[in-house]
Amino acid sequence: MTVSLPELIADRPSFALLARDTSTVEVLLGDVVDVDLLADIPLVDAAGTPREVLALVPYRQVRERGFACHDDGAPLRCLIVDEHTAIDRETAIAQLPSSPVALTDAGFDLSDEDYAAIVRQVISDEIGRGEGANFVIRRDFTAGVEADPLTAGLTWFQALLEHERGAYWTFLVVTPGHVAVGASPEAHVVARDGIVTMNPISGTFRHPAGGSTVETLSEFLRSTKETEELFMVVDEELKMMSAVCSDGGRITGPHLKEMSRLTHTEYMLRGRSRLDPRDILRETMFAPTVTGSPMQNACTVIQRHEREPRGYYSGVAALFTPRETLAVGEQTHDLDAPILIRTAYLVDGRLRVPVGATLVRHSDPDGEVGETHGKAAGVLGAIGAVPRDGGADVDEPAAERPRLAAVPEIAELLASRNSRLAPFWLNPQGTDAPAPLSGHGALVVDAEDRFTTMLAHQLRHLGLDVRILPWNEVTDDDLDAAELVVSGPGPGDPRDPDSRRMRRMREVVARRVDAGRPILAVCLSHQILADSLGIDLVPLASPHQGLQKIVPVFGEDVSIGFYNTFTAHVAPGTTQVGVAEVSSDPVTGDVYALRGPGFASVQGHLESILSRDGLHTLQRLAEDALA
């Protein structure tokens, strides 16, 4: 006798319903335990037998990486699965409640005017002062719910199953005192059979009335803001991939993520790793699409400008599943972890739908306000809490809706984006060619921008033996022992006399230059080196965050990606300052590179996906420093 969905979950205080494909709904039953750290997630029982666990990971877990946050005490909640079954999706839709759930006292916690003011402040005070390339600031749509919480959650899940399309996970997680229901479009990180994948998604196209068309979608795809926004989050997730994958990660795409009311652009990143899946999750906390970049400083900016804690927004739902077969040395579990966005939370009779906008240097405050309205309406419409949008995407059966990604004009627009990107990250990185810098070693000093993990990966590809140390852990003995020091990039104003980090990075650069020992300085450290040589540092008229330029570097015009708000500056035409050879813009005098006895430096990020000529230029400058 077939057991119905209502019978499966009856009298269960904790359960989860997951739709991860188009035909079934998975039912996960078990007990809940709350733990402090990701390492505490109980993947084995008392006898050491692997077991399945679904963990709700709150945003506050960034504390494990030493990052700042408003700490609301949201628990790292684990559903220990003792029964996992599946039922037909259409059967589930028919068995779940569908009567609308009324909302009261609905609205945003921040007014449009207040949110727009925060956007302006972030652009001017954070991006405009070099604190980072982009930041995601959220606001919450809230409402009262008088219905029984379980009935409300099941009703909203039924609406998502029936009306939403394109989601990576559609889910309902019920635990004591807490209901979470959503349709996440984005897998943050997946680890399966030793292969790690990440899925950076950015750019939001809200379908107009009547549905999207080739013309309206093409206009969105040609948007400079949307294109650069996606490139920046790919760079940020490649930093994470380079930290957890031995082969650094390779990107494929771009693709369209077409949902019922929104369309996003996305890439896929893949690499190999033997790390414990909990360690992979820790090293990738959290997605730059919902935080910003560089990640550590993004958390600080979020804490400065968001007035309330995030709860589970921008965290992940992480499903750890025991493997059926294991090779020697393999980890016991696979990991499937979507980002907790497009999600509604119901606690103590209040509905909360957090939504955020990605703020970049050319964001329009009114446009970002509109984006939060569109995202909130998308979630609320999808769960049936407000009237759904009109248009073909509601009335037309899902199987008959056209997929615009297959239209040649759209496919060509998407493919054209890759012509701007570094072949190193697009192509397989294995090679039989000899590594040109084999036999040399390098110490990379991290100044709170994990672009250093990508730099280290490229340096290893060139043949160097590389290790990374944070700026506050590297000792003078470390600096003296290293054959080559790569002094890395980081956020902030290099002229700030009150910053411990800036003072230490100045000491790193000075110690190597004064000793005549090889140093390669990147971005922030390039500016510090220039300043030590008597070259002026000035703020740019407009920040170069996620900007691609073709610039001269010692006789070659190269395509490089830039993430800087400040620049070293000389009189146009200057080619020498003291012992330093200068490569600069012939019109503005912005300094792109320096080299001299035992040192070389570059303003751009040679490791970025925006640096088409990055690997070649990195090799040239490393050779200059070592020479």
C-alpha positions as CSV (number, residue, x, y, z in Angstrom):
1,M,0.0,0.0,0.0
2,T,1.4,3.4,-1.0
3,V,1.8,5.9,1.8
4,S,0.8,9.4,1.0
5,L,2.9,12.5,1.7
6,P,0.6,13.7,4.5
7,E,0.9,10.3,6.2
8,L,4.7,10.3,5.9
9,I,5.1,13.7,7.6
10,A,2.2,13.4,10.1
11,D,3.2,14.2,13.7
12,R,6.8,14.7,12.6
13,P,8.3,17.8,14.3
14,S,11.2,17.8,11.8
15,F,11.4,16.9,8.2
16,A,12.5,18.2,4.8
17,L,10.9,18.0,1.3
18,L,13.3,18.4,-1.6
19,A,12.6,18.7,-5.3
20,R,16.0,18.3,-7.1
21,D,14.6,17.0,-10.4
22,T,11.4,17.4,-12.4
23,S,9.8,14.2,-11.5
24,T,10.1,13.4,-7.8
25,V,9.9,14.9,-4.3
26,E,12.4,13.5,-1.7
27,V,11.1,13.2,1.8
28,L,13.8,13.3,4.5
29,L,12.7,12.3,8.1
30,G,14.8,12.4,11.2
31,D,15.8,14.2,14.4
32,V,17.4,17.6,14.7
33,V,20.6,18.5,16.5
34,D,22.3,21.9,16.6
35,V,26.1,22.1,16.5
36,D,28.6,24.9,16.9
37,L,31.1,24.3,14.0
38,L,31.0,22.8,10.5
39,A,33.5,20.2,11.8
40,D,30.9,19.1,14.3
41,I,28.3,18.1,11.7
42,P,27.8,14.5,12.7
43,L,28.4,12.5,9.5
44,V,28.9,9.2,11.4
45,D,27.0,7.6,14.2
46,A,28.4,6.4,17.5
47,A,29.5,3.2,15.8
48,G,31.4,5.1,13.1
49,T,28.8,4.3,10.4
50,P,28.3,7.1,7.8
51,R,24.9,8.7,7.8
52,E,23.0,11.3,5.8
53,V,22.7,14.8,7.2
54,L,20.9,17.9,5.9
55,A,22.4,21.0,7.5
56,L,21.0,24.5,7.5
57,V,24.1,26.7,7.7
58,P,23.5,30.3,8.9
59,Y,25.4,33.3,7.7
60,R,27.0,33.7,11.1
61,Q,29.2,30.7,10.4
62,V,31.6,33.1,8.6
63,R,33.0,33.5,12.1
64,E,34.8,30.2,11.5
65,R,36.9,32.0,8.9
66,G,37.5,35.0,11.2
67,F,35.1,37.3,9.3
68,A,32.9,39.9,10.8
69,C,29.1,39.5,11.2
70,H,26.1,40.5,13.3
71,D,25.8,37.4,15.4
72,D,22.2,36.5,16.0
73,G,22.9,33.0,17.3
74,A,21.1,31.3,14.5
75,P,21.9,27.6,15.0
76,L,23.8,25.4,12.6
77,R,20.9,23.0,12.5
78,C,21.4,19.4,11.4
79,L,18.6,17.0,10.4
80,I,20.0,13.5,11.0
81,V,18.2,11.5,8.3
82,D,16.9,8.1,9.4
83,E,14.4,7.7,6.5
84,H,14.8,9.0,2.9
85,T,12.1,8.2,0.4
86,A,10.7,9.7,-2.8
87,I,7.2,10.2,-4.2
88,D,6.0,11.4,-7.6
89,R,6.0,15.2,-8.0
90,E,2.5,15.4,-9.5
91,T,1.2,13.2,-6.7
92,A,2.8,15.5,-4.1
93,I,1.2,18.6,-5.8
94,A,-2.2,16.9,-5.6
95,Q,-1.8,15.9,-1.9
96,L,-0.5,19.2,-0.6
97,P,-2.8,22.1,0.5
98,S,-3.3,24.9,-2.0
99,S,-5.7,27.5,-0.5
100,P,-4.0,30.9,-0.3
101,V,-2.4,31.9,3.0
102,A,-3.3,35.5,4.0
103,L,-0.7,38.0,4.9
104,T,-1.1,41.0,7.2
105,D,1.0,44.1,7.8
106,A,3.2,43.5,4.8
107,G,6.1,45.6,3.7
108,F,9.9,46.1,3.7
109,D,11.7,46.7,6.9
110,L,13.7,49.5,5.2
111,S,11.9,52.2,3.2
112,D,12.9,52.7,-0.4
113,E,14.5,56.0,0.5
114,D,16.6,54.5,3.3
115,Y,17.8,51.6,1.1
116,A,18.7,54.0,-1.7
117,A,20.7,56.1,0.8
118,I,22.6,52.9,1.9
119,V,23.4,52.2,-1.8
120,R,24.8,55.6,-2.3
121,Q,26.9,55.4,0.8
122,V,28.3,52.0,-0.1
123,I,29.2,53.2,-3.6
124,S,30.9,56.4,-2.3
125,D,32.4,55.3,1.0
126,E,33.3,51.6,0.3
127,I,33.8,51.0,-3.4
128,G,34.9,54.6,-3.9
129,R,37.6,54.2,-1.2
130,G,39.0,50.9,-2.4
131,E,37.3,48.6,0.1
132,G,36.1,46.2,-2.6
133,A,34.7,45.6,-6.1
134,N,31.1,44.8,-5.2
135,F,28.9,44.3,-2.2
136,V,25.5,42.8,-1.6
137,I,23.3,44.7,0.8
138,R,19.9,43.2,1.8
139,R,16.6,44.3,3.0
140,D,13.7,42.1,4.3
141,F,10.1,41.9,3.2
142,T,8.0,41.0,6.2
143,A,4.4,40.1,6.9
144,G,2.2,38.6,9.6
145,V,0.8,35.0,9.0
146,E,-2.1,33.9,11.1
147,A,-2.3,30.4,9.5
148,D,-0.8,27.3,11.1
149,P,3.0,27.5,10.2
150,L,3.1,23.9,8.9
151,T,0.0,24.4,6.7
152,A,1.5,27.7,5.4
153,G,4.8,26.0,4.6
154,L,3.2,23.1,2.8
155,T,1.0,25.5,0.9
156,W,3.9,27.6,-0.3
157,F,5.9,24.5,-1.2
158,Q,3.0,23.2,-3.3
159,A,2.9,26.5,-5.1
160,L,6.6,26.4,-5.9
161,L,6.3,22.8,-7.2
162,E,3.4,23.8,-9.4
163,H,4.5,27.1,-10.8
164,E,8.3,27.6,-10.4
165,R,10.7,26.4,-13.0
166,G,14.5,26.4,-13.4
167,A,15.3,26.1,-9.6
168,Y,18.3,24.1,-8.5
169,W,16.5,23.0,-5.3
170,T,12.8,23.6,-4.4
171,F,12.6,22.8,-0.7
172,L,10.7,22.9,2.5
173,V,12.6,22.4,5.8
174,V,10.5,22.2,9.0
175,T,12.2,22.1,12.4
176,P,11.0,23.1,15.8
177,G,10.0,26.8,15.7
178,H,11.3,27.4,12.2
179,V,10.0,26.9,8.6
180,A,12.1,27.6,5.5
181,V,10.6,27.2,2.0
182,G,12.2,28.3,-1.2
183,A,13.4,27.7,-4.7
184,S,17.1,28.4,-4.9
185,P,18.4,28.9,-8.4
186,E,22.0,28.4,-7.5
187,A,24.2,25.5,-6.3
188,H,26.9,27.1,-4.3
189,V,29.2,24.1,-4.0
190,V,28.8,20.4,-4.9
191,A,31.4,17.7,-4.2
192,R,30.8,14.4,-5.8
193,D,33.2,11.6,-6.5
194,G,36.2,13.9,-5.9
195,I,34.9,16.6,-8.3
196,V,34.0,20.0,-6.9
197,T,31.7,22.3,-8.8
198,M,30.6,25.8,-8.1
199,N,27.9,27.7,-10.0
200,P,28.3,31.5,-9.9
201,I,25.1,33.2,-11.0
202,S,24.8,37.0,-11.4
203,G,22.8,39.5,-13.3
204,T,19.0,39.5,-12.8
205,F,16.6,40.0,-15.7
206,R,13.0,40.4,-14.5
207,H,10.6,39.3,-17.2
208,P,8.3,42.0,-18.5
209,A,4.6,41.5,-18.6
210,G,3.8,38.8,-21.2
211,G,7.2,37.1,-20.7
212,S,10.7,37.7,-22.0
213,T,11.6,38.1,-25.6
214,V,14.7,37.9,-27.7
215,E,14.8,41.7,-27.9
216,T,14.4,42.3,-24.2
217,L,16.8,39.6,-23.2
218,S,19.4,40.8,-25.7
219,E,19.3,44.2,-24.2
220,F,19.9,42.7,-20.7
221,L,22.8,40.6,-22.0
222,R,24.5,43.6,-23.6
223,S,24.5,45.5,-20.3
224,T,28.0,46.3,-19.1
225,K,26.9,46.3,-15.5
226,E,25.4,42.8,-15.7
227,T,28.3,41.4,-17.6
228,E,31.0,42.8,-15.3
229,E,28.9,41.7,-12.3
230,L,29.1,38.1,-13.4
231,F,32.8,38.3,-14.2
232,M,33.5,39.6,-10.7
233,V,31.7,36.8,-9.0
234,V,33.4,34.2,-11.2
235,D,36.8,35.7,-10.1
236,E,35.7,35.5,-6.5
237,E,34.6,31.9,-6.7
238,L,37.7,30.9,-8.6
239,K,39.6,32.1,-5.5
240,M,37.7,29.6,-3.5
241,M,38.2,26.8,-6.1
242,S,41.9,27.5,-6.1
243,A,42.0,27.0,-2.4
244,V,40.2,23.6,-2.4
245,C,41.1,22.1,-5.7
246,S,44.5,20.8,-6.7
247,D,43.9,21.8,-10.3
248,G,42.6,25.2,-9.5
249,G,39.3,24.9,-11.3
250,R,38.2,25.4,-14.9
251,I,35.2,27.5,-16.1
252,T,32.5,26.6,-18.6
253,G,29.7,28.7,-19.9
254,P,28.1,31.2,-19.8
255,H,24.6,29.8,-19.6
256,L,21.2,31.2,-18.9
257,K,19.3,30.2,-15.8
258,E,15.7,30.7,-16.9
259,M,13.1,30.7,-14.1
260,S,9.4,31.6,-14.2
261,R,9.8,35.3,-13.5
262,L,13.5,35.9,-13.5
263,T,16.5,35.0,-15.8
264,H,20.1,35.0,-14.6
265,T,23.4,34.4,-16.3
266,E,25.8,31.8,-14.9
267,Y,29.1,29.9,-15.3
268,M,30.1,26.5,-14.0
269,L,33.4,25.9,-12.3
270,R,34.9,22.4,-11.9
271,G,38.0,21.0,-10.2
272,R,39.4,18.1,-8.2
273,S,39.7,17.9,-4.4
274,R,40.3,15.3,-1.8
275,L,39.3,17.5,1.1
276,D,36.6,16.6,3.7
277,P,33.3,18.0,2.4
278,R,32.9,20.0,5.6
279,D,36.3,21.6,4.9
280,I,35.2,22.4,1.4
281,L,32.1,24.0,2.7
282,R,34.2,26.1,5.2
283,E,36.7,27.3,2.6
284,T,33.9,28.4,0.3
285,M,31.7,30.3,2.8
286,F,29.9,32.1,1.3
287,A,28.9,32.9,-2.2
288,P,30.1,36.3,-3.5
289,T,26.8,36.6,-5.3
290,V,25.2,37.3,-2.0
291,T,28.1,38.9,-0.1
292,G,30.6,40.6,-2.4
293,S,34.3,40.7,-3.0
294,P,36.9,40.5,-1.7
295,M,35.0,38.2,0.7
296,Q,36.6,39.1,4.0
297,N,36.1,42.8,3.5
298,A,32.6,42.3,2.1
299,C,31.6,40.8,5.4
300,T,32.9,43.9,7.2
301,V,31.0,46.1,4.9
302,I,27.8,44.1,5.3
303,Q,28.2,44.4,9.1
304,R,28.6,48.2,8.7
305,H,25.6,48.8,6.6
306,E,23.0,46.1,7.4
307,R,21.1,46.9,10.5
308,E,20.0,43.4,11.4
309,P,21.6,40.0,11.4
310,R,21.1,37.8,8.3
311,G,19.8,34.6,9.9
312,Y,20.1,32.0,7.2
313,Y,20.0,34.4,4.2
314,S,23.1,33.8,2.0
315,G,24.0,30.7,4.0
316,V,23.5,27.2,2.5
317,A,21.4,24.1,2.9
318,A,24.0,21.3,2.8
319,L,23.1,17.7,2.1
320,F,25.8,15.2,3.0
321,T,25.1,11.9,1.5
322,P,27.2,8.7,2.2
323,R,28.8,7.2,-0.9
324,E,27.9,3.7,-1.9
325,T,31.4,2.8,-3.0
326,L,34.7,4.2,-1.8
327,A,38.2,4.0,-3.0
328,V,41.1,4.1,-0.6
329,G,41.6,7.6,0.8
330,E,38.3,8.9,-0.5
331,Q,36.0,10.9,1.7
332,T,32.9,9.2,3.0
333,H,30.3,11.7,1.8
334,D,29.2,13.7,-1.2
335,L,28.0,17.3,-0.7
336,D,25.2,19.1,-2.4
337,A,24.8,22.7,-1.1
338,P,22.5,25.3,-2.7
339,I,22.6,29.0,-1.6
340,L,19.7,30.0,0.7
341,I,18.2,32.7,-1.5
342,R,14.8,33.0,-3.0
343,T,13.6,31.7,0.4
344,A,10.8,32.6,2.8
345,Y,11.2,32.0,6.5
346,L,8.3,31.7,9.0
347,V,9.1,32.1,12.7
348,D,6.8,33.2,15.5
349,G,4.0,34.0,13.1
350,R,6.1,36.4,10.9
351,L,7.1,35.8,7.3
352,R,10.5,37.1,6.3
353,V,11.8,37.2,2.7
354,P,15.3,38.6,2.6
355,V,16.5,40.0,-0.8
356,G,19.6,41.8,-1.8
357,A,21.1,43.8,-4.7
358,T,24.7,43.6,-5.9
359,L,26.2,47.1,-5.7
360,V,29.0,47.9,-8.1
361,R,30.8,51.2,-9.1
362,H,28.1,52.2,-11.6
363,S,25.0,51.0,-9.7
364,D,22.0,53.3,-9.9
365,P,20.4,53.5,-6.4
366,D,16.8,53.6,-7.8
367,G,17.6,50.6,-10.0
368,E,18.9,48.6,-7.0
369,V,15.7,49.5,-5.1
370,G,13.7,48.2,-8.0
371,E,15.8,45.0,-8.1
372,T,14.9,44.2,-4.5
373,H,11.2,44.8,-5.2
374,G,11.5,42.5,-8.2
375,K,13.2,39.7,-6.2
376,A,10.8,39.9,-3.4
377,A,7.8,39.9,-5.7
378,G,9.4,36.9,-7.5
379,V,9.5,34.9,-4.3
380,L,6.1,36.0,-3.0
381,G,4.5,35.4,-6.4
382,A,6.1,32.0,-6.7
383,I,4.8,30.8,-3.3
384,G,1.4,32.3,-4.1
385,A,1.6,34.8,-1.2
386,V,0.8,37.7,-3.6
387,P,-0.9,37.5,-7.1
388,R,1.4,36.0,-9.7
389,D,2.5,38.0,-12.7
390,G,0.4,37.7,-15.8
391,G,1.8,36.5,-19.0
392,A,2.6,33.4,-20.9
393,D,4.9,32.0,-18.2
394,V,2.0,31.5,-15.9
395,D,-0.7,30.1,-18.1
396,E,1.4,28.1,-20.5
397,P,2.4,24.5,-19.5
398,A,6.1,24.4,-18.5
399,A,7.0,21.9,-21.3
400,E,5.7,24.3,-24.0
401,R,7.5,27.5,-22.8
402,P,10.3,28.5,-25.2
403,R,13.9,28.4,-23.9
404,L,15.5,31.6,-25.2
405,A,19.0,30.2,-24.6
406,A,18.6,28.1,-27.7
407,V,17.9,31.1,-29.9
408,P,21.0,31.6,-32.1
409,E,21.2,35.3,-31.4
410,I,21.1,34.8,-27.7
411,A,23.6,31.9,-27.8
412,E,26.0,34.1,-29.9
413,L,25.7,36.9,-27.4
414,L,26.5,34.6,-24.5
415,A,29.4,32.9,-26.3
416,S,30.9,36.3,-27.2
417,R,31.6,37.0,-23.6
418,N,34.4,34.4,-23.4
419,S,36.5,36.2,-26.0
420,R,37.3,38.6,-23.3
421,L,38.5,36.0,-20.8
422,A,41.8,34.3,-19.9
423,P,42.3,31.1,-21.8
424,F,44.1,29.7,-18.7
425,W,40.9,29.3,-16.8
426,L,38.8,28.2,-19.8
427,N,41.0,25.5,-21.1
428,P,42.4,22.3,-19.5
429,Q,45.5,23.3,-17.5
430,G,47.4,20.1,-17.9
431,T,50.4,20.4,-20.2
432,D,53.4,18.4,-21.3
433,A,55.5,21.6,-21.8
434,P,58.3,22.1,-19.3
435,A,57.5,24.6,-16.5
436,P,59.6,27.7,-17.3
437,L,60.3,28.6,-13.6
438,S,60.8,25.1,-12.3
439,G,63.3,24.9,-9.4
440,H,62.3,28.2,-7.9
441,G,60.3,28.8,-4.7
442,A,57.9,31.6,-3.8
443,L,56.2,32.9,-0.6
444,V,52.9,34.6,-1.3
445,V,51.8,37.2,1.3
446,D,48.0,37.5,1.5
447,A,46.8,41.0,2.3
448,E,43.1,39.9,2.8
449,D,42.3,39.2,-0.8
450,R,42.2,35.6,-1.8
451,F,43.2,36.4,-5.3
452,T,46.4,35.1,-3.8
453,T,45.1,31.5,-4.1
454,M,44.7,32.1,-7.9
455,L,48.2,33.7,-8.1
456,A,49.7,30.7,-6.2
457,H,48.0,28.3,-8.6
458,Q,49.3,30.1,-11.6
459,L,52.8,30.3,-10.1
460,R,52.7,26.5,-9.4
461,H,51.7,26.1,-13.1
462,L,54.8,28.0,-14.0
463,G,56.9,25.5,-11.9
464,L,57.4,27.3,-8.6
465,D,57.1,25.7,-5.2
466,V,54.6,28.0,-3.5
467,R,53.2,28.6,-0.1
468,I,50.8,31.3,1.2
469,L,50.9,33.2,4.5
470,P,48.5,35.9,5.8
471,W,50.0,39.3,6.3
472,N,49.6,39.1,10.1
473,E,51.3,35.7,10.3
474,V,54.3,36.1,8.0
475,T,57.5,36.7,10.0
476,D,60.7,38.5,9.0
477,D,62.4,35.1,9.1
478,D,59.8,33.8,6.5
479,L,60.6,36.8,4.3
480,D,64.3,36.4,4.6
481,A,64.2,32.7,3.8
482,A,62.0,33.0,0.7
483,E,63.6,32.9,-2.7
484,L,60.9,35.1,-4.2
485,V,58.3,37.0,-2.3
486,V,55.0,37.7,-4.0
487,S,53.4,40.6,-2.1
488,G,49.7,40.4,-2.7
489,P,46.7,42.5,-3.3
490,G,44.1,43.7,-0.8
491,P,41.4,46.2,-0.1
492,G,41.7,49.7,1.3
493,D,43.7,52.9,1.0
494,P,47.5,52.2,0.8
495,R,48.2,55.6,2.3
496,D,46.2,54.9,5.5
497,P,48.7,55.4,8.4
498,D,46.3,53.8,11.0
499,S,45.9,50.4,9.3
500,R,48.0,47.6,10.8
501,R,47.7,45.7,7.6
502,M,49.0,48.6,5.5
503,R,51.9,49.1,7.9
504,R,52.9,45.4,7.7
505,M,52.6,45.3,4.0
506,R,54.9,48.3,3.8
507,E,57.4,46.4,6.0
508,V,57.2,43.4,3.7
509,V,57.9,45.4,0.6
510,A,60.7,47.5,2.3
511,R,62.5,44.5,3.8
512,R,62.8,42.8,0.4
513,V,63.7,45.9,-1.6
514,D,66.2,47.1,0.9
515,A,67.9,43.7,1.0
516,G,67.9,43.5,-2.8
517,R,66.0,40.2,-2.6
518,P,63.5,39.3,-5.4
519,I,59.9,40.6,-4.9
520,L,56.9,40.7,-7.1
521,A,54.3,43.2,-5.9
522,V,50.7,43.0,-7.1
523,C,48.0,45.7,-7.0
524,L,47.9,47.1,-3.4
525,S,51.6,46.0,-2.9
526,H,52.5,47.6,-6.3
527,Q,51.1,50.9,-5.0
528,I,53.1,50.5,-1.8
529,L,56.3,49.8,-3.8
530,A,55.6,52.8,-6.0
531,D,55.2,55.0,-2.9
532,S,58.4,53.8,-1.4
533,L,60.2,54.8,-4.7
534,G,58.8,58.3,-4.4
535,I,56.0,57.9,-6.9
536,D,52.7,59.7,-6.1
537,L,49.6,57.7,-5.1
538,V,46.2,59.2,-6.1
539,P,42.6,58.0,-6.1
540,L,41.2,57.3,-9.6
541,A,38.4,59.5,-10.8
542,S,36.3,56.4,-11.2
543,P,37.2,53.1,-9.5
544,H,38.6,50.3,-11.8
545,Q,36.7,47.5,-10.1
546,G,36.3,44.6,-12.5
547,L,37.5,46.6,-15.5
548,Q,39.4,45.1,-18.4
549,K,42.0,47.3,-20.2
550,I,44.7,46.8,-22.8
551,V,47.8,48.5,-21.3
552,P,51.6,48.7,-22.1
553,V,53.8,46.5,-19.9
554,F,57.5,46.9,-20.9
555,G,57.1,46.9,-24.7
556,E,54.0,44.7,-24.9
557,D,50.4,45.7,-25.0
558,V,48.5,43.2,-22.8
559,S,44.9,42.7,-21.8
560,I,44.6,42.8,-18.0
561,G,41.8,42.9,-15.5
562,F,41.9,45.7,-12.8
563,Y,40.4,46.0,-9.4
564,N,41.8,49.2,-8.0
565,T,40.5,52.5,-6.6
566,F,44.0,54.1,-6.2
567,T,46.9,54.3,-8.7
568,A,50.5,55.2,-8.8
569,H,50.9,58.3,-11.0
570,V,53.8,59.9,-13.0
571,A,53.9,62.6,-15.6
572,P,52.9,61.2,-18.9
573,G,55.9,59.9,-20.9
574,T,58.0,59.1,-17.8
575,T,59.9,55.9,-18.3
576,Q,62.3,56.0,-15.3
577,V,62.1,57.0,-11.7
578,G,65.3,56.4,-9.8
579,V,66.3,52.8,-10.2
580,A,62.8,51.8,-11.4
581,E,61.8,51.4,-15.0
582,V,58.2,52.6,-15.4
583,S,55.5,51.4,-17.7
584,S,52.6,53.8,-17.6
585,D,49.6,55.2,-19.5
586,P,50.9,57.6,-22.2
587,V,47.9,59.9,-21.6
588,T,47.0,59.8,-17.9
589,G,50.4,58.8,-16.4
590,D,48.8,55.9,-14.4
591,V,51.5,53.4,-13.6
592,Y,50.8,49.9,-14.7
593,A,54.1,48.2,-13.9
594,L,57.5,48.8,-12.4
595,R,60.8,46.8,-12.5
596,G,64.3,47.3,-11.2
597,P,67.1,45.5,-9.3
598,G,65.4,42.5,-7.7
599,F,61.8,43.8,-8.0
600,A,58.9,43.9,-10.4
601,S,55.3,45.0,-9.9
602,V,52.0,45.2,-11.6
603,Q,48.8,47.2,-10.9
604,G,46.4,44.7,-12.6
605,H,45.4,41.2,-11.5
606,L,47.2,38.9,-13.8
607,E,45.4,35.9,-12.2
608,S,41.9,37.3,-13.0
609,I,39.7,35.7,-15.6
610,L,39.7,39.3,-17.1
611,S,43.5,39.0,-17.8
612,R,43.7,37.4,-21.3
613,D,47.5,37.9,-21.2
614,G,47.8,37.3,-17.5
615,L,49.9,34.1,-17.3
616,H,52.4,35.2,-19.9
617,T,52.8,38.6,-18.2
618,L,53.1,36.9,-14.8
619,Q,56.0,34.8,-16.1
620,R,57.7,37.8,-17.5
621,L,57.5,39.8,-14.3
622,A,58.5,36.9,-12.1
623,E,61.6,36.3,-14.3
624,D,62.4,40.1,-14.0
625,A,62.2,39.9,-10.2
626,L,64.3,36.7,-10.0
627,A,66.9,38.2,-12.4
